[in-house]
Amino acid sequence: MKVYFDNQIFLIQRVGGVSRYFYNLKKALIENKLCKVDNWAFIYRNYYLGKGNGAIFLRPLGLKKIDKLAGSSTALRYMGKINELIAFHRLRNSDRDLIHVTADDSEYLKGANLKKPIVATVHDLIAELYPSDFPDIKNWLKQRKNTFKRADHLICISESTKRDLKDIYGISEDKISMVYHGPPDYMVEGEKFNLLNSKTEQPQRYLLYIGDRKTPYKNFWKMIENLVPILDGNDELKLLCVGSPFTQLEQDGLNKFGLRNAVKSVQALDQELFSIYQNAACLILPSVYEGFGFPLLEAMKAGCPILASSSSSLPEVGGNGALYFDPASFNNFTHQLKMILSNGELKKELLKHQPKVLERFSWKITAEQTYKVYSNLS
């Protein structure tokens, strides 16, 4: 079988969860000799694709040049159109058996009369469930709805996302399959992260927060508010935020809660994540919604205790390898966190369950189950 993965996500994202998913899926499909996968990535700026073996991915242009050009939304749009024209032409003259679109726009396939099955992966329904967090996405949602309608089959990355897709779009059960992500293979033990290199003093003990702080559904500021009783006046415990540097607005917000010196931000490379998780007292994942919750697997791979929101996919993915709290009320947040920090037996029990939870996730399994979807359509 010959499958075509379009180039959308590899132009949209320099780094990110969705492009990493497609890169690893392609790699697993090929390495396990399940099917041939082509990308035809004429213009892209994706870091993962740039690492790819030439036999798997086409790499004709320098990433730095493309990344610089893509800073302009107009240039990005035109680069996308060039990719679409190339794909349109090549698909009409190719023997590819199936198309797997990597983002939510499939309009460019509309006039091709390809008569080839189309598969799309649904990572989450956050924009539909929390529209106030995502202004100006009316056209994108229309594209997404059309892609869901046009696709012959949809893959959801969790049972939670599958339920949301059925509830919101009324899509029938027989058009949807649930296939989990694979594990964080990029996290390798041995790469040490030195906070001093980030001009941040090394805290003796730290809680960990990973990712976006801006979008309201991530619940970052509600977490900060509920950490005040734990961090205020406690010189031996900090909160470490991995992501972009704090903006002035964020610094003002931390000052308001009296936590400016208790909360630090750092930027980290993939190879440094293992050390960051491994040395954390606890990962906190307070989001009110996640399509999957990849930091759960990252933390488990490094043996890091987890306190996560009890909503959406997080209990499904985290299982008994984490403790949970209600993200709406935060009623049991402080109690659960203190238990992790002070109860050695509880921590040991959580860490004991984590390897078993991780066994459920494998890129080989992800590839095999995805290939089964392809086979049923061909």
HELIX and SHEET records of a PDB file:
HELIX    1   1 GLN A    8  ILE A   12  1                                   5    
HELIX    2   2 GLY A   17  GLU A   31  1                                  15    
HELIX    3   3 TYR A   47  GLY A   50  1                                   4    
HELIX    4   4 LEU A   63  LEU A   69  1                                   7    
HELIX    5   5 SER A   73  ARG A   92  1                                  20    
HELIX    6   6 GLU A  107  ALA A  112  5                                   6    
HELIX    7   7 ILE A  126  LEU A  129  1                                   4    
HELIX    8   8 PRO A  131  ASP A  133  5                                   3    
HELIX    9   9 LYS A  138  ARG A  150  1                                  13    
HELIX   10  10 GLU A  159  TYR A  169  1                                  11    
HELIX   11  11 GLU A  173  LYS A  175  5                                   3    
HELIX   12  12 LEU A  195  SER A  198  5                                   4    
HELIX   13  13 PRO A  216  LYS A  218  5                                   3    
HELIX   14  14 PHE A  220  LEU A  231  1                                  12    
HELIX   15  15 GLN A  248  LYS A  256  1                                   9    
HELIX   16  16 ASP A  270  GLN A  278  1                                   9    
HELIX   17  17 PHE A  294  LYS A  301  1                                   8    
HELIX   18  18 LEU A  314  GLY A  318  1                                   5    
HELIX   19  19 GLY A  319  GLY A  321  5                                   3    
HELIX   20  20 PHE A  333  SER A  342  1                                  10    
HELIX   21  21 GLY A  344  LEU A  358  1                                  15    
HELIX   22  22 TRP A  363  LEU A  377  1                                  15    
SHEET    1   A 6 LYS A  36  ASP A  38  0                                        
SHEET    2   A 6 LYS A   2  PHE A   5  1                                        
SHEET    3   A 6 LEU A  98  VAL A 101  1                                        
SHEET    4   A 6 ILE A 118  VAL A 122  1                                        
SHEET    5   A 6 HIS A 153  CYS A 156  1                                        
SHEET    6   A 6 ILE A 176  MET A 178  1                                        
SHEET    1   B 6 VAL A 263  VAL A 266  0                                        
SHEET    2   B 6 LYS A 238  VAL A 242  1                                        
SHEET    3   B 6 TYR A 206  ILE A 210  1                                        
SHEET    4   B 6 CYS A 282  LEU A 285  1                                        
SHEET    5   B 6 ILE A 306  SER A 309  1                                        
SHEET    6   B 6 LEU A 323  PHE A 325  1                                        
END                                                                             
